[in-house]
Each structure stands twice: as structure tokens, then as C-alpha cells.
Amino acid sequence: MVVIEEMKQRRLGMQNKAVARTIETLLMVVLDSIVLSVIQLVYIPEMMEQRESEHMELVLIKSRGQGWIP
């Protein structure tokens, strides 16, 4: 009887570890998704705005050099 009870406890312990790993993995995926979303919502628009500004300055300089804009 004692052996059977020990086997049941081991099996439950292994199942608990598997569930804990699964939850840990899901939480890590959610955390990664949140970090990527914040980067996309905050930093990417700022970088694109800066890049667009630099491009427009370059276009303005080139167009003045060719006599398109007085």
C-alpha cells in the first residue's frame, strides 16, 4: 500500500511540475508580446518621424541645389 501511495504522489508531483512549466512558458510569451507591443507603439513612431524629418531636410537641400526652390 505504501508503495502505491508513493507512486501516486510522485506522479502528481511530476504533473505539478509540468503544469508549472507550461504556465511559466505562457507567462514568458505574454511578457515578450507586451514588450514588443510597447516598442512598436512608442519607439518605432518616434524613429520613423525622425527618419522622415531627415529625409525631408535632404530633399529640401537637394532641391535648392538644383534650383527647384528659390
DSSP file (Angstrom, degrees, kcal/mol; ACC not computed):
  #  RESIDUE AA STRUCTURE BP1 BP2  ACC     N-H-->O    O-->H-N    N-H-->O    O-->H-N    TCO  KAPPA ALPHA  PHI   PSI    X-CA   Y-CA   Z-CA
    1    1 A M     >        0   0    0      0, 0.0     4,-2.1     0, 0.0     5,-0.2   0.000 360.0 360.0 360.0 -41.6    0.0    0.0    0.0
    2    2 A V  H  >  +     0   0    0      1,-0.2     4,-2.3     2,-0.2     5,-0.2   0.885 360.0  53.0 -64.4 -38.6    2.8    2.4    0.9
    3    3 A V  H  > S+     0   0    0      1,-0.2     4,-2.2     2,-0.2    -1,-0.2   0.900 108.3  49.8 -64.0 -41.3    4.5    1.9   -2.4
    4    4 A I  H  > S+     0   0    0      2,-0.2     4,-2.2     1,-0.2    -1,-0.2   0.906 110.5  49.9 -65.1 -41.7    1.3    2.6   -4.4
    5    5 A E  H  X S+     0   0    0     -4,-2.1     4,-2.3     1,-0.2    -2,-0.2   0.900 110.1  50.7 -63.7 -40.6    0.8    5.9   -2.4
    6    6 A E  H  X S+     0   0    0     -4,-2.3     4,-2.4     1,-0.2    -1,-0.2   0.896 109.5  50.8 -63.7 -40.1    4.4    6.9   -3.0
    7    7 A M  H  X S+     0   0    0     -4,-2.2     4,-2.4     2,-0.2    -2,-0.2   0.898 109.8  50.1 -65.1 -39.9    3.9    6.3   -6.8
    8    8 A K  H  X S+     0   0    0     -4,-2.2     4,-2.4     2,-0.2    -2,-0.2   0.909 111.0  49.2 -64.1 -41.5    0.7    8.4   -6.8
    9    9 A Q  H  X S+     0   0    0     -4,-2.3     4,-2.5     2,-0.2    -2,-0.2   0.907 111.2  49.1 -65.2 -41.5    2.5   11.2   -5.0
   10   10 A R  H  X S+     0   0    0     -4,-2.4     4,-2.5     2,-0.2    -2,-0.2   0.924 111.0  50.3 -62.2 -43.8    5.4   11.1   -7.4
   11   11 A R  H  X S+     0   0    0     -4,-2.4     4,-2.2     1,-0.2    -2,-0.2   0.921 112.4  46.5 -61.8 -44.3    3.0   11.1  -10.4
   12   12 A L  H  X S+     0   0    0     -4,-2.4     4,-2.5     1,-0.2    -1,-0.2   0.889 111.1  53.0 -65.0 -38.9    1.2   14.1   -9.0
   13   13 A G  H  X S+     0   0    0     -4,-2.5     4,-2.0     1,-0.2    -2,-0.2   0.904 109.9  47.4 -62.6 -41.6    4.4   15.9   -8.3
   14   14 A M  H  X S+     0   0    0     -4,-2.5     4,-2.1     2,-0.2    -1,-0.2   0.882 111.5  50.9 -67.5 -37.5    5.6   15.4  -11.9
   15   15 A Q  H  X S+     0   0    0     -4,-2.2     4,-2.4     2,-0.2    -2,-0.2   0.895 108.8  51.6 -66.8 -39.2    2.3   16.6  -13.2
   16   16 A N  H  X S+     0   0    0     -4,-2.5     4,-2.5     1,-0.2    -2,-0.2   0.901 109.3  50.2 -63.5 -39.8    2.5   19.7  -11.0
   17   17 A K  H  X S+     0   0    0     -4,-2.0     4,-2.3     2,-0.2    -1,-0.2   0.899 110.5  50.0 -64.9 -39.6    6.0   20.4  -12.4
   18   18 A A  H  X S+     0   0    0     -4,-2.1     4,-2.1     2,-0.2    -2,-0.2   0.903 111.7  47.8 -65.5 -40.9    4.7   20.1  -15.9
   19   19 A V  H  X S+     0   0    0     -4,-2.4     4,-2.6     2,-0.2     5,-0.2   0.910 110.8  51.7 -65.8 -41.8    1.8   22.4  -15.2
   20   20 A A  H  X S+     0   0    0     -4,-2.5     4,-2.5     1,-0.2    -2,-0.2   0.905 109.9  49.1 -62.6 -41.3    4.2   24.9  -13.6
   21   21 A R  H  X S+     0   0    0     -4,-2.3     4,-2.5     2,-0.2    -1,-0.2   0.903 110.8  50.5 -63.3 -41.6    6.5   24.8  -16.7
   22   22 A T  H  X S+     0   0    0     -4,-2.1     4,-2.3     2,-0.2    -2,-0.2   0.926 112.2  46.0 -63.6 -45.0    3.6   25.3  -19.0
   23   23 A I  H  X S+     0   0    0     -4,-2.6     4,-2.5     2,-0.2    -2,-0.2   0.909 112.0  52.1 -64.3 -41.5    2.3   28.3  -17.1
   24   24 A E  H  X S+     0   0    0     -4,-2.5     4,-2.1    -5,-0.2    -2,-0.2   0.915 110.1  48.8 -59.8 -44.0    5.9   29.7  -16.9
   25   25 A T  H  X S+     0   0    0     -4,-2.5     4,-2.1     2,-0.2    -2,-0.2   0.917 111.3  49.2 -63.5 -44.0    6.2   29.4  -20.7
   26   26 A L  H  X S+     0   0    0     -4,-2.3     4,-2.4     1,-0.2    -2,-0.2   0.902 110.4  50.8 -63.2 -41.0    2.9   31.1  -21.3
   27   27 A L  H  X S+     0   0    0     -4,-2.5     4,-2.6     1,-0.2    -1,-0.2   0.881 109.5  50.9 -64.7 -37.5    3.8   34.0  -19.0
   28   28 A M  H  X S+     0   0    0     -4,-2.1     4,-2.5     2,-0.2    -1,-0.2   0.896 110.0  49.8 -66.5 -39.3    7.1   34.5  -20.8
   29   29 A V  H  X S+     0   0    0     -4,-2.1     4,-2.2     2,-0.2    -2,-0.2   0.914 112.1  48.0 -64.5 -42.3    5.3   34.6  -24.1
   30   30 A V  H  X S+     0   0    0     -4,-2.4     4,-2.3     2,-0.2    -2,-0.2   0.919 111.5  50.1 -64.1 -43.6    2.9   37.1  -22.8
   31   31 A L  H  X S+     0   0    0     -4,-2.6     4,-2.3     1,-0.2    -2,-0.2   0.916 110.8  49.2 -61.4 -44.1    5.7   39.2  -21.3
   32   32 A D  H  X S+     0   0    0     -4,-2.5     4,-2.5     1,-0.2    -1,-0.2   0.900 110.3  51.6 -61.7 -40.6    7.6   39.2  -24.7
   33   33 A S  H  X S+     0   0    0     -4,-2.2     4,-2.2     1,-0.2    -2,-0.2   0.902 109.6  49.6 -63.4 -40.9    4.4   40.2  -26.5
   34   34 A I  H  X S+     0   0    0     -4,-2.3     4,-2.4     2,-0.2    -2,-0.2   0.923 110.9  49.2 -64.3 -44.0    3.9   43.1  -24.2
   35   35 A V  H  X S+     0   0    0     -4,-2.3     4,-2.2     1,-0.2    -2,-0.2   0.926 112.5  47.4 -62.2 -45.2    7.5   44.3  -24.6
   36   36 A L  H  X S+     0   0    0     -4,-2.5     4,-2.3     1,-0.2    -1,-0.2   0.882 110.9  52.1 -64.5 -37.6    7.3   44.1  -28.4
   37   37 A S  H  X S+     0   0    0     -4,-2.2     4,-2.5     2,-0.2    -1,-0.2   0.914 109.1  49.5 -64.4 -42.9    3.9   45.9  -28.4
   38   38 A V  H  X>S+     0   0    0     -4,-2.4     4,-2.2     2,-0.2     5,-0.6   0.915 110.8  50.2 -62.9 -42.4    5.4   48.8  -26.3
   39   39 A I  I  X>S+     0   0    0     -4,-2.2     5,-2.0     1,-0.2     4,-0.8   0.927 113.1  46.4 -61.2 -44.3    8.3   49.1  -28.6
   40   40 A Q  I  <5S+     0   0    0     -4,-2.3    -2,-0.2     1,-0.2    -1,-0.2   0.874 117.1  43.1 -66.7 -36.8    6.0   49.2  -31.6
   41   41 A L  I  <5S+     0   0    0     -4,-2.5    -1,-0.2    -5,-0.2    -2,-0.2   0.768 129.1  21.3 -82.2 -25.3    3.7   51.7  -30.1
   42   42 A V  I  X5S+     0   0    0     -4,-2.2     4,-1.0    -5,-0.2    -3,-0.2   0.852 127.2  31.4-109.1 -56.7    6.3   54.1  -28.6
   43   43 A Y  I  X<S+     0   0    0     -4,-0.8     4,-2.4    -5,-0.6     5,-0.2   0.878 110.8  57.7 -82.4 -38.6    9.7   53.8  -30.1
   44   44 A I  H  ><S+     0   0    0     -5,-2.0     4,-2.7     1,-0.2     5,-0.2   0.925 106.2  49.3 -62.3 -46.0    9.0   52.9  -33.7
   45   45 A P  H  > S+     0   0    0      0, 0.0     4,-2.4     0, 0.0    -1,-0.2   0.902 111.8  50.1 -60.9 -37.7    6.8   56.0  -34.5
   46   46 A E  H  X S+     0   0    0     -4,-1.0     4,-2.1     2,-0.2    -2,-0.2   0.919 112.0  47.2 -64.3 -42.4    9.5   58.3  -32.9
   47   47 A M  H  X S+     0   0    0     -4,-2.4     4,-2.5     1,-0.2    -1,-0.2   0.908 112.9  48.9 -65.8 -41.0   12.2   56.7  -35.1
   48   48 A M  H  X S+     0   0    0     -4,-2.7     4,-2.6     2,-0.2    -2,-0.2   0.886 109.9  51.7 -67.5 -37.6   10.1   57.0  -38.2
   49   49 A E  H  X S+     0   0    0     -4,-2.4     4,-2.2    -5,-0.2    -1,-0.2   0.914 111.8  46.7 -63.9 -42.2    9.3   60.6  -37.5
   50   50 A Q  H  X S+     0   0    0     -4,-2.1     4,-2.4     2,-0.2    -2,-0.2   0.915 112.8  49.5 -64.8 -43.1   13.0   61.4  -37.1
   51   51 A R  H  X S+     0   0    0     -4,-2.5     4,-2.2     1,-0.2    -2,-0.2   0.899 111.1  49.4 -63.5 -41.2   13.8   59.5  -40.3
   52   52 A E  H  X S+     0   0    0     -4,-2.6     4,-2.6     2,-0.2    -1,-0.2   0.900 110.0  51.6 -64.8 -40.9   11.1   61.3  -42.2
   53   53 A S  H  X S+     0   0    0     -4,-2.2     4,-2.1     2,-0.2    -2,-0.2   0.921 110.2  48.2 -62.0 -45.2   12.4   64.7  -40.9
   54   54 A E  H  X S+     0   0    0     -4,-2.4     4,-2.1     1,-0.2    -1,-0.2   0.901 111.7  50.7 -61.9 -40.7   15.9   63.9  -42.0
   55   55 A H  H  X S+     0   0    0     -4,-2.2     4,-2.6     2,-0.2    -2,-0.2   0.918 109.3  49.8 -64.0 -43.9   14.7   62.8  -45.4
   56   56 A M  H  X S+     0   0    0     -4,-2.6     4,-2.3     1,-0.2    -1,-0.2   0.879 110.0  51.1 -65.2 -36.6   12.7   66.0  -45.9
   57   57 A E  H  X S+     0   0    0     -4,-2.1     4,-2.4     2,-0.2    -1,-0.2   0.917 110.8  49.0 -64.1 -42.1   15.7   68.1  -45.0
   58   58 A L  H  X S+     0   0    0     -4,-2.1     4,-2.5     2,-0.2    -2,-0.2   0.912 111.2  49.1 -63.6 -42.9   17.8   66.2  -47.5
   59   59 A V  H  X S+     0   0    0     -4,-2.6     4,-2.7     2,-0.2    -1,-0.2   0.908 111.1  50.6 -62.3 -42.4   15.2   66.6  -50.2
   60   60 A L  H  X S+     0   0    0     -4,-2.3     4,-2.0     2,-0.2    -2,-0.2   0.913 111.1  47.8 -62.8 -43.3   15.0   70.4  -49.4
   61   61 A I  H  X S+     0   0    0     -4,-2.4     4,-1.8     2,-0.2    -2,-0.2   0.927 114.6  45.9 -64.0 -45.3   18.8   70.7  -49.7
   62   62 A K  H  X S+     0   0    0     -4,-2.5     4,-1.2     1,-0.2    -2,-0.2   0.895 111.7  51.1 -65.6 -40.0   18.9   68.8  -53.0
   63   63 A S  H  <>S+     0   0    0     -4,-2.7     5,-2.3     1,-0.2     6,-0.9   0.864 109.8  49.9 -69.2 -33.7   16.0   70.7  -54.5
   64   64 A R  H ><5S+     0   0    0     -4,-2.0     3,-0.8     1,-0.2    -1,-0.2   0.867 107.7  55.1 -68.4 -35.8   17.6   74.1  -53.6
   65   65 A G  H 3<5S+     0   0    0     -4,-1.8    -1,-0.2     1,-0.2    -2,-0.2   0.784 109.6  46.3 -67.6 -26.5   20.9   72.9  -55.1
   66   66 A Q  T 3<5S-     0   0    0     -4,-1.2    -1,-0.2    -5,-0.1    -2,-0.2   0.423 116.5-112.1 -96.3  -0.4   19.1   72.2  -58.4
   67   67 A G  T < 5S+     0   0    0     -3,-0.8    -3,-0.2    -4,-0.4    -2,-0.1   0.644  81.4 123.1  83.2  14.7   17.2   75.4  -58.5
   68   68 A W  S   <S+     0   0    0     -5,-2.3    -4,-0.2     1,-0.2    -5,-0.1   0.877  75.9  37.5 -75.3 -36.5   13.7   74.0  -58.0
   69   69 A I              0   0    0     -6,-0.9    -2,-0.2    -9,-0.1    -1,-0.2  -0.960 360.0 360.0-118.3 129.2   13.1   76.1  -54.9
   70   70 A P              0   0    0      0, 0.0    -1,-0.1     0, 0.0    -6,-0.1   0.514 360.0 360.0 -70.5 360.0   14.3   79.6  -54.6
